[in-house]
Amino acid sequence: MKHERSSFSGRIGFVLAAAGSAVGLGNIWRFPYLAAKYGGGIFLLVYLILAVTFGFALMITEISLGRKTGLSCIGAYKALNSKFRFLGWLASLVPIIITPYYCVIGGWVIKYFFEFLRGQAAATTSDTYFTNFISVSEGGLLGNPLFWFILFVVFTAGVVLFGVQKGIEKASRIMMPLLVVLSIFVAVFSLTIPGAIEGLKYYLLPDFKDFSTTTVLAAMGQLFYSMSLAMGIMITYGSYMKKEDDLEKSVNQIEIFDTAIAFIAGLMIIPAVFAFSGGADINAGPGLMFVTLPKVFGAMKGGAVIGMAFFLLVLFAALTSSISLMETVVSIFRDRLHWERRMATLVVAVCIILLGLLSCLGYGPLSGIKLLGMEFLDFFDFISNSILMPIVALLTCILVGHVVGTKAISDEVESSGKFKRKKLFQVMIRWIAPICVVVILLGEILKVLGVISI
């Protein structure tokens, strides 16, 4: 028996939930790092241009596809064109691969927030603290990353268990405003640090001498997964969207929300790190979040409080994204097997924990095992973000732009309001977006091969 499709209460609930999905760890640590590395202001300018063109076209396509069919990604692609059913299965693999290792990183965030909360911020400034923690060298329950990983999965599953309106939407309505307030608070404090103004100028003022092909490539890659594209999330959330809600206006608001948080993240991090070390310590990924920033907080007056606020907002960002990832997988299970939400959520949570053990223990007991020369977490990240997502996006562009035609999406958008950027959408999805996605895919492969550095 087919279950009744849930829905968000209205456009605000949908926008906050979708924006919460888009606003994740990538916005908080990867965006500032890339902005600092690739010219500051010029990177920011390129990113904004891509967000309102390339990002817009892909996002409105996925949300429209979800609302049009009322199905998760597997069923949605099949409903649009039965020959592209395989694309739904391919897209469904992305959240299945990402969710376990994302929850592992979410567990790291809870651990750091807990340490700042209990007054142990100074301990996190040690050069070996993070390494000892993820390699399971600290000892005890609170020093074991497995405990924090499972705790994060439980938090995420708890929200998903309550459903779309009572769980996802309600959590987003609480966490997203708090995330914005905390972000602004930390950013304002960061700008008061002596020496921070130089970092602010670098971040805001474009210098076209710093413009390069790698700047565009880096901005394009960041935008691609920063907006939760090509992983089934926006299709799933679109399937919960009411038919009368203005679709284009909703996408515009999601874009503004996501870009604003990424921008504020740059204000939080770049000036502070520039003041601390002239920008020399603004390294990528976990190193920035769990090694460099605790040192920055440790060196500033009131840093313990600011650090606690920072890791709380990062926790909110991680949770809103993990909720959307788990909900996407739960939705797939429910659509395919017609399970009740409780059963689907519990089974998915258990599977996430089992699969996540590889990433959680990959820097410790399983560190001797490498896949393509990478630890488990890095390998899963590479396969999902660098290979599968660009392929899914490319095939989606081909399907909509050249097989079924852009009218299928345009009609869905226009069923609830005007489609002001219709011409832009048509040109982007048919010609420009496919080229951009191919460039991203090639760039990521060349990066892994060591040919280029992004």
Secondary structure, 3 states (H helix, E strand, C coil): CCCCCCCCCCHHHHHHHHHHHHCCHHHHHHHHHHHHHCCCHHHHHHHHHHHHHHHHHHHHHHHHHHHHHCCCHHHHHHHHCHHHHHHHHHHHHHHHHHHHHHHHHHHHHHHHHHHHHCCCHHHHHCCCHHHHHHCCCCCCCCCCHHHHHHHHHHHHHHHHHCCHHHHHHHHHHHHHHHHHHHHHHHHHHHHCCCCHHHHHHHHHCCCHHHCCHHHHHHHHHHHHHHCCCCCCHHHHHHHCCCCCCCHHHHHHHHHHHHHHHHHHHHHHHHHHHHHHHCCCCCCCHHHHHHHHHHHHHHHCCCHHHHHHHHHHHHHHHHHHHHHHHHHHHHHHHHHHHCCCHHHHHHHHHHHHHHHHHHHHCCCCCCCCCCECCECHHHHHHHHHHHHHHHHHHHHHHHHHHHHCCCHHHHHHHHCCCCCCCHHHHHHHHHHHHHHHHHHHHHHHHHHHCCCCCC
